[in-house]
């Protein structure tokens, strides 16, 4: 089922979808990653935004 962008709530913000280019691009831009690295992190953490960003922020300290 396609992501319905007209129905937005906080639940949608907790996950990063590898099938949505704009979500992957956000990680690439914000953390200066390669697209492949962003996709690896999404797969590793099951799309959990909090875990992905925690790992990236821990590395950037």
Secondary structure, 3 states (H helix, E strand, C coil): CCCCCCCCCHHHHCECCCCCHHHHHHHHHHHCCCHHHHHHHHHHCCCEHHHHHHHHHHHCC
